[in-house]
Amino acid sequence: MRSILYIIAVILIIGWAIGTFAYAAGSLIHILLVIAVISLILGFLRKDTTVV
């Protein structure tokens, strides 16, 4: 499950970078960035809490 979150986060960050440089999607790109950051934070929190 963690790897899926990381893949989604990377895809969203790449989409944000492309959209920022191309000015194509407006404020939607910033929403994608926020979702990517939240996914990374959740991934790190879940990783830290599952230490055995």
C-alpha positions in Angstrom: 0.0 0.0 0.0 2.9 2.4 0.7 4.4 1.9 -2.7 1.1 2.9 -4.3 1.0 6.1 -2.3 4.6 6.9 -3.4 3.8 6.2 -7.0 0.7 8.4 -6.8 2.7 11.2 -5.1 5.5 11.1 -7.7 2.9 11.2 -10.6 1.2 14.1 -9.0 4.4 16.0 -8.4 5.5 15.4 -12.0 2.0 16.6 -13.2 2.4 19.7 -11.0 5.8 20.5 -12.4 4.6 20.1 -16.0 1.5 22.2 -15.3 3.5 24.9 -13.5 5.9 25.4 -16.4 3.2 25.1 -19.1 0.5 27.3 -17.3 -2.1 24.9 -18.7 -4.3 23.8 -15.8 -4.3 26.9 -13.5 -5.1 26.3 -9.8 -5.8 22.6 -10.4 -2.1 21.9 -10.4 -1.7 23.3 -6.9 -4.4 21.1 -5.7 -2.5 18.1 -7.2 0.6 19.3 -5.3 -1.3 19.4 -2.0 -2.6 15.9 -2.6 0.9 14.6 -3.4 2.4 16.2 -0.2 -0.5 14.7 1.9 0.2 11.3 0.3 3.9 11.5 1.2 3.1 12.5 4.8 0.6 9.7 5.2 3.2 7.3 3.8 5.9 8.4 6.2 3.5 8.3 9.2 2.3 4.8 8.3 5.9 3.7 7.8 7.0 5.0 11.2 4.0 3.4 13.0 4.5 -0.1 11.5 8.1 -0.5 12.9 8.3 -4.0 14.5 
